[in-house]
Amino acid sequence: MLIHEYETIYVVRPDLDEADSERIHEKINNAITQAGGEILVREDWGRRKMAYIIRKQIQGHYVYLNYVGEAGVPIQFERQANLEDNLVRYITVRLGENVDAEERRVIAEERQRKRAEKAAHEAQLREQREARNAEMNARAERHQRERERERERERAAREEVAQSEEAPAPASAE
Protein backbone atom coordinates (compact mmCIF):
# COMPACT_ATOMS: atom_id res chain seq x y z
CA MET A 1 0.00 0.00 0.00
CA LEU A 2 1.49 3.30 -1.12
CA ILE A 3 1.04 6.22 1.25
CA HIS A 4 1.32 9.74 -0.15
CA GLU A 5 1.51 13.10 1.60
CA TYR A 6 -0.97 15.79 0.60
CA GLU A 7 -1.54 19.42 1.39
CA THR A 8 -4.95 21.03 0.96
CA ILE A 9 -6.01 24.62 1.41
CA TYR A 10 -9.71 25.32 1.29
CA VAL A 11 -11.71 28.51 1.59
CA VAL A 12 -15.08 28.73 3.32
CA ARG A 13 -17.52 31.62 2.99
CA PRO A 14 -16.63 34.19 5.66
CA ASP A 15 -20.22 35.08 6.56
CA LEU A 16 -21.00 31.65 8.03
CA ASP A 17 -21.62 31.35 11.74
CA GLU A 18 -19.32 29.25 13.91
CA ALA A 19 -21.61 26.20 13.90
CA ASP A 20 -21.80 26.02 10.09
CA SER A 21 -18.05 26.48 9.72
CA GLU A 22 -17.37 23.75 12.26
CA ARG A 23 -19.84 21.44 10.46
CA ILE A 24 -17.92 21.91 7.20
CA HIS A 25 -14.56 21.30 8.89
CA GLU A 26 -15.87 18.11 10.52
CA LYS A 27 -17.37 16.93 7.23
CA ILE A 28 -14.03 17.36 5.46
CA ASN A 29 -12.04 15.79 8.30
CA ASN A 30 -14.40 12.81 8.28
CA ALA A 31 -14.10 12.42 4.50
CA ILE A 32 -10.32 12.21 4.82
CA THR A 33 -10.24 9.86 7.80
CA GLN A 34 -12.99 7.57 6.46
CA ALA A 35 -11.06 7.20 3.21
CA GLY A 36 -8.08 5.95 5.24
CA GLY A 37 -6.17 9.20 5.50
CA GLU A 38 -4.57 10.64 8.60
CA ILE A 39 -4.57 14.37 9.22
CA LEU A 40 -1.17 15.53 10.44
CA VAL A 41 -1.77 19.27 10.68
CA ARG A 42 -4.88 21.41 10.58
CA GLU A 43 -4.35 25.16 10.75
CA ASP A 44 -7.07 27.74 10.77
CA TRP A 45 -5.60 30.71 8.90
CA GLY A 46 -8.66 32.83 9.55
CA ARG A 47 -10.42 35.41 7.45
CA ARG A 48 -8.37 36.90 4.62
CA LYS A 49 -8.93 38.95 1.52
CA MET A 50 -8.91 36.87 -1.64
CA ALA A 51 -6.90 37.87 -4.70
CA TYR A 52 -10.10 38.20 -6.73
CA ILE A 53 -13.84 37.86 -6.26
CA ILE A 54 -15.09 34.26 -6.21
CA ARG A 55 -18.83 33.56 -6.06
CA LYS A 56 -19.48 37.18 -5.10
CA GLN A 57 -17.12 36.84 -2.11
CA ILE A 58 -14.26 39.27 -1.50
CA GLN A 59 -12.97 37.51 1.62
CA GLY A 60 -12.77 33.92 2.69
CA HIS A 61 -12.00 31.85 5.75
CA TYR A 62 -8.85 29.83 4.96
CA VAL A 63 -8.00 26.40 6.39
CA TYR A 64 -4.79 24.43 5.79
CA LEU A 65 -4.62 20.63 5.99
CA ASN A 66 -1.56 18.39 5.77
CA TYR A 67 -2.38 14.69 5.65
CA VAL A 68 -1.16 11.29 4.50
CA GLY A 69 -3.14 8.56 2.80
CA GLU A 70 -3.64 6.46 -0.28
CA ALA A 71 -4.30 7.98 -3.68
CA GLY A 72 -8.07 7.80 -3.15
CA VAL A 73 -8.08 10.12 -0.13
CA PRO A 74 -7.98 13.41 -2.09
CA ILE A 75 -10.69 12.08 -4.37
CA GLN A 76 -12.98 11.57 -1.36
CA PHE A 77 -12.11 15.03 -0.11
CA GLU A 78 -12.94 16.58 -3.49
CA ARG A 79 -16.20 14.65 -3.67
CA GLN A 80 -17.31 16.10 -0.31
CA ALA A 81 -15.98 19.54 -1.22
CA ASN A 82 -17.97 19.62 -4.45
CA LEU A 83 -21.16 18.79 -2.53
CA GLU A 84 -20.64 21.67 -0.09
CA ASP A 85 -22.10 24.98 -1.33
CA ASN A 86 -20.39 27.03 1.40
CA LEU A 87 -16.93 25.94 0.29
CA VAL A 88 -15.69 28.66 -2.05
CA ARG A 89 -12.48 27.11 -3.39
CA TYR A 90 -9.91 24.41 -2.63
CA ILE A 91 -6.60 23.15 -3.92
CA THR A 92 -4.82 19.88 -3.15
CA VAL A 93 -1.16 19.22 -3.86
CA ARG A 94 0.69 15.92 -3.47
CA LEU A 95 3.86 16.69 -1.53
CA GLY A 96 5.44 13.26 -1.55
CA GLU A 97 4.99 9.76 -2.91
CA ASN A 98 5.42 6.52 -0.96
CA VAL A 99 6.25 8.27 2.29
CA ASP A 100 6.68 6.97 5.83
CA ALA A 101 3.63 8.26 7.72
CA GLU A 102 5.42 8.38 11.10
CA GLU A 103 8.36 10.31 9.66
CA ARG A 104 5.99 12.79 8.00
CA ARG A 105 4.11 13.21 11.28
CA VAL A 106 7.35 14.18 13.05
CA ILE A 107 8.26 16.60 10.22
CA ALA A 108 4.75 18.11 10.26
CA GLU A 109 4.87 18.59 14.04
CA GLU A 110 8.26 20.30 13.71
CA ARG A 111 6.90 22.59 10.95
CA GLN A 112 3.89 23.40 13.07
CA ARG A 113 6.10 24.15 16.10
CA LYS A 114 8.23 26.51 13.99
CA ARG A 115 5.12 28.26 12.66
CA ALA A 116 3.83 28.69 16.21
CA GLU A 117 7.18 30.14 17.30
CA LYS A 118 7.19 32.50 14.34
CA ALA A 119 3.62 33.59 15.08
CA ALA A 120 4.50 34.17 18.74
CA HIS A 121 7.56 36.19 17.73
CA GLU A 122 5.51 38.26 15.28
CA ALA A 123 2.89 38.87 17.98
CA GLN A 124 5.63 40.00 20.36
CA LEU A 125 7.03 42.37 17.73
CA ARG A 126 3.54 43.70 17.05
CA GLU A 127 3.00 44.33 20.77
CA GLN A 128 6.35 46.11 21.02
CA ARG A 129 5.49 48.24 17.99
CA GLU A 130 2.09 49.09 19.46
CA ALA A 131 3.68 50.00 22.81
CA ARG A 132 6.23 52.23 21.03
CA ASN A 133 3.44 53.90 19.05
CA ALA A 134 1.40 54.44 22.21
CA GLU A 135 4.42 55.98 23.94
CA MET A 136 5.10 58.24 20.96
CA ASN A 137 1.45 59.32 20.90
CA ALA A 138 1.55 60.05 24.63
CA ARG A 139 4.69 62.14 24.15
CA ALA A 140 3.11 64.02 21.28
CA GLU A 141 0.00 64.72 23.37
CA ARG A 142 2.13 65.93 26.31
CA HIS A 143 4.12 68.16 23.97
CA GLN A 144 0.89 69.52 22.48
CA ARG A 145 -0.51 70.28 25.94
CA GLU A 146 2.74 72.02 26.93
CA ARG A 147 2.64 74.14 23.77
CA GLU A 148 -0.99 75.06 24.47
CA ARG A 149 -0.12 76.05 28.05
CA GLU A 150 2.82 78.14 26.79
CA ARG A 151 0.58 79.86 24.23
CA GLU A 152 -1.98 80.54 26.96
CA ARG A 153 0.71 82.08 29.20
CA GLU A 154 1.98 84.22 26.31
CA ARG A 155 -1.57 85.37 25.52
CA ALA A 156 -2.21 86.20 29.17
CA ALA A 157 1.08 88.14 29.34
CA ARG A 158 0.17 90.09 26.17
CA GLU A 159 -3.26 90.91 27.60
CA GLU A 160 -1.68 92.05 30.85
CA VAL A 161 0.75 94.33 28.99
CA ALA A 162 -2.09 95.67 26.82
CA GLN A 163 -4.22 96.38 29.88
CA SER A 164 -1.36 98.15 31.65
CA GLU A 165 -0.74 100.32 28.58
CA GLU A 166 -4.43 101.16 28.31
CA ALA A 167 -4.81 102.06 31.96
CA PRO A 168 -4.56 105.82 32.53
CA ALA A 169 -1.47 106.95 34.31
CA PRO A 170 -2.31 107.94 37.87
CA ALA A 171 -2.60 111.72 38.22
CA SER A 172 0.16 113.16 40.26
CA ALA A 173 -0.97 114.77 43.40
CA GLU A 174 -0.31 118.53 43.32
TORNU-764575 format. One line per field, with one value per atom (N, C-alpha, C): chain; atom name; residue number from 1; x, y, z negated. Coordinates in steps of 0.05 Angstrom, whole numbers, plus 32768, in hexadecimal, padded with zeros to 4 digits. Last residue first. Layout:
# residues N
c: (A  ...)
a: (CA  ...)
k: (NUM  ...)
x: (X  ...)
y: (Y  ...)
z: (Z  ...)
//
This chain:
# residues 174
c: (A  A  A  A  A  A  A  A  A  A  A  A  A  A  A  A  A  A  A  A  A  A  A  A  A  A  A  A  A  A  A  A  A  A  A  A  A  A  A  A  A  A  A  A  A  A  A  A  A  A  A  A  A  A  A  A  A  A  A  A  A  A  A  A  A  A  A  A  A  A  A  A  A  A  A  A  A  A  A  A  A  A  A  A  A  A  A  A  A  A  A  A  A  A  A  A  A  A  A  A  A  A  A  A  A  A  A  A  A  A  A  A  A  A  A  A  A  A  A  A  A  A  A  A  A  A  A  A  A  A  A  A  A  A  A  A  A  A  A  A  A  A  A  A  A  A  A  A  A  A  A  A  A  A  A  A  A  A  A  A  A  A  A  A  A  A  A  A  A  A  A  A  A  A  A  A  A  A  A  A  A  A  A  A  A  A  A  A  A  A  A  A  A  A  A  A  A  A  A  A  A  A  A  A  A  A  A  A  A  A  A  A  A  A  A  A  A  A  A  A  A  A  A  A  A  A  A  A  A  A  A  A  A  A  A  A  A  A  A  A  A  A  A  A  A  A  A  A  A  A  A  A  A  A  A  A  A  A  A  A  A  A  A  A  A  A  A  A  A  A  A  A  A  A  A  A  A  A  A  A  A  A  A  A  A  A  A  A  A  A  A  A  A  A  A  A  A  A  A  A  A  A  A  A  A  A  A  A  A  A  A  A  A  A  A  A  A  A  A  A  A  A  A  A  A  A  A  A  A  A  A  A  A  A  A  A  A  A  A  A  A  A  A  A  A  A  A  A  A  A  A  A  A  A  A  A  A  A  A  A  A  A  A  A  A  A  A  A  A  A  A  A  A  A  A  A  A  A  A  A  A  A  A  A  A  A  A  A  A  A  A  A  A  A  A  A  A  A  A  A  A  A  A  A  A  A  A  A  A  A  A  A  A  A  A  A  A  A  A  A  A  A  A  A  A  A  A  A  A  A  A  A  A  A  A  A  A  A  A  A  A  A  A  A  A  A  A  A  A  A  A  A  A  A  A  A  A  A  A  A  A  A  A  A  A  A  A  A  A  A  A  A  A  A  A  A  A  A  A  A  A  A  A  A  A  A  A  A  A  A  A  A  A  A  A  A  A  A  A  A  A  A  A  A  A  A  A  A  A  A  A  A  A  A  A  A  A  A  A  A  A  A)
a: (N  CA  C  N  CA  C  N  CA  C  N  CA  C  N  CA  C  N  CA  C  N  CA  C  N  CA  C  N  CA  C  N  CA  C  N  CA  C  N  CA  C  N  CA  C  N  CA  C  N  CA  C  N  CA  C  N  CA  C  N  CA  C  N  CA  C  N  CA  C  N  CA  C  N  CA  C  N  CA  C  N  CA  C  N  CA  C  N  CA  C  N  CA  C  N  CA  C  N  CA  C  N  CA  C  N  CA  C  N  CA  C  N  CA  C  N  CA  C  N  CA  C  N  CA  C  N  CA  C  N  CA  C  N  CA  C  N  CA  C  N  CA  C  N  CA  C  N  CA  C  N  CA  C  N  CA  C  N  CA  C  N  CA  C  N  CA  C  N  CA  C  N  CA  C  N  CA  C  N  CA  C  N  CA  C  N  CA  C  N  CA  C  N  CA  C  N  CA  C  N  CA  C  N  CA  C  N  CA  C  N  CA  C  N  CA  C  N  CA  C  N  CA  C  N  CA  C  N  CA  C  N  CA  C  N  CA  C  N  CA  C  N  CA  C  N  CA  C  N  CA  C  N  CA  C  N  CA  C  N  CA  C  N  CA  C  N  CA  C  N  CA  C  N  CA  C  N  CA  C  N  CA  C  N  CA  C  N  CA  C  N  CA  C  N  CA  C  N  CA  C  N  CA  C  N  CA  C  N  CA  C  N  CA  C  N  CA  C  N  CA  C  N  CA  C  N  CA  C  N  CA  C  N  CA  C  N  CA  C  N  CA  C  N  CA  C  N  CA  C  N  CA  C  N  CA  C  N  CA  C  N  CA  C  N  CA  C  N  CA  C  N  CA  C  N  CA  C  N  CA  C  N  CA  C  N  CA  C  N  CA  C  N  CA  C  N  CA  C  N  CA  C  N  CA  C  N  CA  C  N  CA  C  N  CA  C  N  CA  C  N  CA  C  N  CA  C  N  CA  C  N  CA  C  N  CA  C  N  CA  C  N  CA  C  N  CA  C  N  CA  C  N  CA  C  N  CA  C  N  CA  C  N  CA  C  N  CA  C  N  CA  C  N  CA  C  N  CA  C  N  CA  C  N  CA  C  N  CA  C  N  CA  C  N  CA  C  N  CA  C  N  CA  C  N  CA  C  N  CA  C  N  CA  C  N  CA  C  N  CA  C  N  CA  C  N  CA  C  N  CA  C  N  CA  C  N  CA  C  N  CA  C  N  CA  C  N  CA  C  N  CA  C  N  CA  C  N  CA  C  N  CA  C  N  CA  C  N  CA  C  N  CA  C  N  CA  C  N  CA  C  N  CA  C  N  CA  C  N  CA  C  N  CA  C  N  CA  C  N  CA  C  N  CA  C  N  CA  C)
k: (174  174  174  173  173  173  172  172  172  171  171  171  170  170  170  169  169  169  168  168  168  167  167  167  166  166  166  165  165  165  164  164  164  163  163  163  162  162  162  161  161  161  160  160  160  159  159  159  158  158  158  157  157  157  156  156  156  155  155  155  154  154  154  153  153  153  152  152  152  151  151  151  150  150  150  149  149  149  148  148  148  147  147  147  146  146  146  145  145  145  144  144  144  143  143  143  142  142  142  141  141  141  140  140  140  139  139  139  138  138  138  137  137  137  136  136  136  135  135  135  134  134  134  133  133  133  132  132  132  131  131  131  130  130  130  129  129  129  128  128  128  127  127  127  126  126  126  125  125  125  124  124  124  123  123  123  122  122  122  121  121  121  120  120  120  119  119  119  118  118  118  117  117  117  116  116  116  115  115  115  114  114  114  113  113  113  112  112  112  111  111  111  110  110  110  109  109  109  108  108  108  107  107  107  106  106  106  105  105  105  104  104  104  103  103  103  102  102  102  101  101  101  100  100  100  99  99  99  98  98  98  97  97  97  96  96  96  95  95  95  94  94  94  93  93  93  92  92  92  91  91  91  90  90  90  89  89  89  88  88  88  87  87  87  86  86  86  85  85  85  84  84  84  83  83  83  82  82  82  81  81  81  80  80  80  79  79  79  78  78  78  77  77  77  76  76  76  75  75  75  74  74  74  73  73  73  72  72  72  71  71  71  70  70  70  69  69  69  68  68  68  67  67  67  66  66  66  65  65  65  64  64  64  63  63  63  62  62  62  61  61  61  60  60  60  59  59  59  58  58  58  57  57  57  56  56  56  55  55  55  54  54  54  53  53  53  52  52  52  51  51  51  50  50  50  49  49  49  48  48  48  47  47  47  46  46  46  45  45  45  44  44  44  43  43  43  42  42  42  41  41  41  40  40  40  39  39  39  38  38  38  37  37  37  36  36  36  35  35  35  34  34  34  33  33  33  32  32  32  31  31  31  30  30  30  29  29  29  28  28  28  27  27  27  26  26  26  25  25  25  24  24  24  23  23  23  22  22  22  21  21  21  20  20  20  19  19  19  18  18  18  17  17  17  16  16  16  15  15  15  14  14  14  13  13  13  12  12  12  11  11  11  10  10  10  9  9  9  8  8  8  7  7  7  6  6  6  5  5  5  4  4  4  3  3  3  2  2  2  1  1  1)
x: (7FEE  7FFA  7FEC  7FFA  7FED  7FFB  7FF1  8003  7FF5  7FC7  7FCC  7FDE  7FDD  7FD2  7FDA  7FCD  7FE3  7FD6  7F9B  7FA5  7FBA  7FA8  7FA0  7FAB  7FC1  7FA7  7F9F  7FED  7FF1  7FD8  7FD5  7FE5  7FEB  7FBC  7FAC  7FBC  7FE9  7FD6  7FC5  8000  800F  7FFC  7FD6  7FDE  7FEE  7FD7  7FBF  7FC6  8009  8003  7FEB  8001  8016  8011  7FDA  7FD4  7FE8  7FF9  7FE1  7FD9  8020  8028  8010  7FFF  800E  8017  7FEB  7FD8  7FE7  801B  800C  7FF8  8026  8038  802A  7FFA  7FFE  8010  8005  7FEC  7FEE  8035  8035  801C  8023  8037  8037  8001  7FF6  8009  8027  8012  8006  8046  8052  803D  801F  802B  8037  8016  8000  800B  8048  803E  8027  804B  805E  8054  8021  801F  8032  8036  801D  801A  8062  8066  804D  8046  8058  805D  802B  801C  802D  8057  8045  8035  806C  807D  806B  8041  804A  805A  8041  802A  8031  8073  806E  8056  806A  807F  807A  8041  803C  8051  805E  8047  8040  8084  808D  8076  8060  8071  807A  804C  803A  8049  807B  806E  805A  8083  8097  808B  8056  805A  806E  8060  8048  804B  808F  8090  8078  807B  8090  8091  8057  804D  8061  807B  8066  805B  8096  80A5  8091  806D  807A  8088  8063  804E  805A  8093  808A  8075  808F  80A5  809E  8062  8061  8077  8076  805F  805D  809E  80A5  808F  807E  8093  809B  8060  8052  8066  8086  8078  8069  8093  80A7  809A  8062  806C  8081  805C  8049  8054  8089  8086  8074  8070  807D  8078  8062  806C  807D  806E  8064  8071  805A  806D  805F  8033  804D  8062  8000  800E  802B  7FCF  7FE9  7FF5  7F91  7FA0  7FB9  7F66  7F7C  7F8B  7F26  7F3A  7F4F  7EF1  7F06  7F19  7EC2  7EC6  7EDA  7E91  7EAD  7EB3  7E5B  7E68  7E87  7E4A  7E46  7E55  7E67  7E63  7E61  7E75  7E59  7E52  7EAA  7E99  7E7B  7EBD  7EC0  7EAD  7EB4  7EA6  7EA7  7ED8  7EBC  7EAB  7F09  7EFD  7EE0  7F0F  7F0E  7F00  7F13  7EFC  7EF9  7F42  7F2A  7F12  7F68  7F60  7F47  7F66  7F5E  7F57  7F7B  7F5F  7F55  7FB1  7FAA  7F8C  7FB5  7FB7  7FAE  7FD5  7FC1  7FC6  7FDE  7FE9  7FD3  7FD9  7FD0  7FDE  7FCA  7FE1  7FDA  7FA2  7FA4  7FBD  7F8A  7FA0  7FA0  7F58  7F60  7F75  7F3C  7F4F  7F56  7F04  7F10  7F21  7F06  7F01  7F0E  7EEC  7EFD  7EF5  7ECA  7EE3  7EF6  7E9C  7EAA  7EC4  7E83  7E7A  7E86  7EA3  7E87  7E7D  7EDB  7ED2  7EB6  7F06  7EEB  7EE4  7F4B  7F36  7F1B  7F69  7F76  7F61  7F46  7F4E  7F5A  7F57  7F4D  7F58  7F45  7F59  7F4B  7F3C  7F30  7F44  7F65  7F53  7F49  7F82  7F90  7F7E  7F87  7F73  7F80  7FA5  7FA9  7F92  7FB5  7F9E  7FA3  7FDE  7FDD  7FC3  7FD1  7FE9  7FE7  7F9E  7FA5  7FBC  7F9F  7FA5  7FAD  7F70  7F85  7F88  7F45  7F5E  7F75  7F16  7F23  7F3E  7F0B  7EFC  7F08  7F2E  7F33  7F24  7F16  7F32  7F37  7EE2  7EE6  7F03  7EEB  7EE0  7EE4  7EFE  7F0F  7F05  7ECF  7EE7  7EFB  7EAC  7EA5  7EBD  7EC6  7EC3  7EBC  7EC3  7EDD  7EDB  7E8B  7E9A  7EB5  7E80  7E73  7E83  7E9B  7EA5  7E99  7E7B  7E97  7EA2  7E4B  7E4C  7E69  7E5B  7E50  7E52  7E6A  7E7E  7E74  7E4C  7E50  7E62  7E69  7E5C  7E60  7E83  7E6C  7E5D  7EAD  7EB3  7E9B  7EAE  7EA2  7EA6  7EEF  7ED2  7EC7  7F21  7F16  7EF8  7F59  7F3E  7F33  7F91  7F88  7F6C  7FB5  7F9D  7F98  7FE6  7FE1  7FC9  7FFC  7FED  7FEA  8023  801E  8011  8011  801A  8014  801F  8015  8022  800E  801E  8010  8011  8000  8012)
y: (8928  8943  8953  88E7  88F7  8912  88D1  88D7  88EB  889D  88BA  88C0  8862  886F  888C  8857  885B  8869  8829  8844  8847  87ED  87F9  8816  87D9  87E7  87F6  87C0  87D6  87E7  8797  87AB  87C3  877B  8788  879D  8768  8779  8788  8747  875F  8772  8722  8731  874A  870C  871A  872C  86F4  870A  871A  86CE  86E3  86FA  86AE  86BC  86D3  869B  86AB  86BB  867E  8694  86A7  8657  866A  8682  863E  864B  865F  8629  863D  864D  8605  861B  8631  85E2  85F1  8609  85CE  85DD  85EE  85B4  85CB  85DC  858D  85A0  85B9  8570  857E  8593  855D  856E  857E  853C  8553  8567  8516  8527  8540  8501  850E  8520  84EB  8500  8510  84C5  84DB  84F2  84A4  84B1  84C9  8493  84A2  84B1  8476  848D  849F  844D  8460  8479  8435  8441  8455  8423  8436  8444  83FE  8415  842A  83DA  83E8  8401  83C8  83D6  83E5  83AF  83C5  83D5  8386  839A  83B3  836A  8377  838C  8359  836A  8378  8338  834F  8363  8311  8320  833A  82FD  8309  831A  82E7  82FD  830C  82BF  82D4  82EC  829F  82AB  82C2  8290  82A0  82AE  8272  828A  829C  8249  825B  8275  8233  823E  8251  8221  8235  8243  81FB  8212  8228  81D6  81E3  81FC  81C6  81D4  81E2  81AC  81C4  81D4  8183  8196  81B0  8168  8174  8188  8158  816A  8177  8134  814C  8161  810D  811C  8136  80FD  8108  8118  80E7  8100  810D  80BA  80CE  80E9  809F  80A8  80BD  8094  80A5  80B0  8098  808B  809E  809A  80A5  8095  8099  8082  808C  80DE  80C3  80AE  811F  8109  80EF  8145  814E  8138  8156  813E  8147  8185  8180  8168  81A3  818E  8189  81D9  81CF  81BA  81FA  81E8  81E1  8228  821E  820C  822B  823D  8232  8209  8207  8216  8207  821D  821C  81DA  81F4  820A  819C  81B1  81CD  8179  8178  818F  8181  8188  8188  816A  8187  8191  8134  8142  8160  812C  8125  8134  813B  814C  8145  8111  812D  813E  80E6  80E7  8104  80F4  80F2  80F3  80F2  810C  810B  80B8  80CA  80E6  8097  809C  80B1  808E  80A0  80A7  808D  8081  8095  80BF  80AB  80A0  80F8  80E2  80CE  8141  8126  8111  8180  8170  8154  81B8  819D  8190  81F8  81E9  81CD  8226  8210  8200  8268  8255  823F  8289  827D  8266  82C2  82A6  829E  82FB  82EE  82D1  8303  8311  8305  82DE  82E1  82EF  82CF  82E8  82EC  82A3  829F  82B7  82C8  82AD  82AA  82FD  82F5  82D9  82F3  82FC  82F1  82E7  82F5  8301  82F2  82E1  82F3  8301  830B  82F9  82D3  82E2  82EC  82B5  82C4  82D5  827A  8291  829E  824D  8266  827F  8218  822B  8246  81DC  81F7  8209  819C  81AC  81C8  8165  8181  818E  8130  8137  8152  8103  811F  8124  80CC  80D5  80F2  80A4  80B8  80BF  8084  8077  808B  809B  8090  8083  80AF  8097  808B  80DC  80C5  80AC  80FD  80F4  80DB  8103  80F8  80EE  811B  8100  80F4  814D  813C  811F  815F  815B  8149  8162  8153  814C  8186  816A  8158  81B5  81AA  818D  81BA  81B6  81AA  81C4  81AD  81A6  81F3  81DB  81C2  8215  8212  81F8  8211  8208  8204  8227  820C  8201  825C  8249  822C  8272  8273  825C  828F  8279  827C  82B4  82BE  82A7  829F  82AC  82B4  825E  8278  8285  8240  823F  825B  8220  823A  8237  81F5  81FA  8214  81D3  81EC  81F0  8199  81A5  81BF  816A  8184  8190  8127  813C  8155  80EF  8106  811B  80A9  80C3  80D9  8066  807C  8096  802A  8042  8059  7FE9  8000  8019)
z: (7C9F  7C9E  7C89  7CB0  7C9C  7C9A  7CF0  7CDB  7CC8  7D04  7D04  7CEC  7D22  7D0B  7D0A  7D65  7D52  7D3A  7D77  7D75  7D60  7D9A  7D81  7D80  7DC7  7DCA  7DB0  7DB3  7DC4  7DC7  7D96  7D87  7D98  7DBF  7DAA  7D9B  7DDA  7DE8  7DD3  7DB3  7DBC  7DCA  7DAF  7D97  7D9F  7DE2  7DD8  7DC0  7DE1  7DF5  7DEB  7DB9  7DB5  7DC8  7DD2  7DB9  7DB4  7DFD  7E02  7DE9  7DE1  7DF2  7DF7  7DC9  7DB8  7DC8  7DF7  7DE5  7DD3  7E0C  7E1B  7E0A  7DE2  7DE8  7DF8  7DE8  7DCF  7DD3  7E1C  7E17  7DFD  7E12  7E25  7E20  7DEE  7DE5  7DF8  7E11  7DF9  7DEF  7E35  7E3E  7E27  7E14  7E21  7E2A  7E07  7DF2  7DFD  7E3B  7E2D  7E16  7E45  7E56  7E49  7E1C  7E1D  7E2E  7E2E  7E13  7E12  7E5E  7E5E  7E44  7E4C  7E5D  7E5D  7E2F  7E21  7E32  7E59  7E44  7E34  7E77  7E83  7E6D  7E52  7E5B  7E67  7E50  7E38  7E3F  7E85  7E7B  7E62  7E86  7E98  7E8E  7E60  7E5C  7E6D  7E7B  7E61  7E5A  7EA7  7EAB  7E91  7E8F  7E9D  7EA1  7E7B  7E69  7E76  7EAB  7E98  7E84  7EC0  7ECE  7EBC  7E9A  7E9D  7EAB  7EA4  7E89  7E8B  7ED8  7ED2  7EB7  7ED0  7EE1  7EDB  7EB0  7EA6  7EB6  7ED5  7EBC  7EAF  7EFC  7F03  7EEA  7EDE  7EE8  7EF0  7ED5  7EBE  7EC7  7F0A  7EFB  7EE2  7F15  7F25  7F16  7EEF  7EEE  7EFD  7F02  7EE7  7EE4  7F34  7F33  7F17  7F24  7F34  7F32  7F0A  7EFB  7F0A  7F36  7F1E  7F0E  7F57  7F60  7F49  7F39  7F3F  7F47  7F3C  7F22  7F25  7F73  7F66  7F4B  7FA5  7F8B  7F7B  7FE9  7FD2  7FB9  8022  8013  7FFB  8033  803A  8029  801E  801F  8026  8027  801F  8021  8050  8045  8040  8041  804D  8040  804C  803F  804F  803E  804E  803E  8042  8035  8049  8032  8044  8034  8012  8029  803D  7FF5  7FFA  8014  7FF3  7FE4  7FE6  800E  801B  800D  8015  8002  800F  803C  8033  8020  8043  8059  8051  8014  8018  802E  801B  8006  800B  8047  8049  8034  8030  8046  804A  800B  8002  8017  802E  801B  8010  8047  8057  8045  801F  802A  803B  8018  8003  800E  803F  803F  802B  8034  804A  804A  7FEB  8006  801B  7FC1  7FC8  7FE4  7F97  7FA6  7FAB  7F96  7F8F  7FA0  7F84  7F8D  7F84  7F91  7F88  7F94  7F81  7F8C  7F80  7F91  7F80  7F8F  7F92  7F9D  7F88  7FA5  7F8D  7F96  7FD0  7FCA  7FB1  7FF4  7FE0  7FDC  801D  801E  800A  8044  802A  802E  8072  8066  804A  8082  8079  8069  8075  807C  8071  8086  807D  8088  8075  8087  807C  8048  805E  8072  800A  8021  8037  7FC8  7FE2  7FF8  7F93  7FA4  7FBD  7F56  7F6B  7F79  7F46  7F41  7F5A  7F47  7F4E  7F4B  7F21  7F29  7F2E  7F32  7F29  7F33  7F24  7F2C  7F21  7F33  7F2A  7F35  7F3F  7F2F  7F23  7F47  7F48  7F34  7F6F  7F54  7F55  7F95  7F92  7F75  7FA0  7F97  7F94  7FA8  7FC0  7FB9  7F76  7F7F  7F98  7F76  7F64  7F6C  7F9E  7FA0  7F8F  7F8B  7FA6  7FA9  7F59  7F5A  7F76  7F6A  7F5A  7F5B  7F83  7F93  7F84  7F58  7F6F  7F80  7F36  7F2E  7F45  7F55  7F4E  7F46  7F57  7F70  7F6A  7F21  7F2F  7F48  7F18  7F0B  7F18  7F37  7F3E  7F31  7F1A  7F36  7F3F  7EE8  7EEA  7F07  7EF4  7EEA  7EED  7F32  7F15  7F0D  7F6E  7F5F  7F41  7F8B  7F7D  7F6E  7FA8  7F8F  7F7E  7FC5  7FC4  7FA9  7FC5  7FBE  7FBE  7FE8  7FE0  7FDC  7FDD  7FE6  7FDA  7FEF  7FE4  7FEF  7FE2  7FED  7FDF  7FF1  7FE4  7FF2  7FE6  7FF4  7FE3  7FF1  7FE0  7FF1  7FF8  8003  7FEF  7FF6  7FE7  7FF2  8014  8016  8007  8000  8000  8000)
//
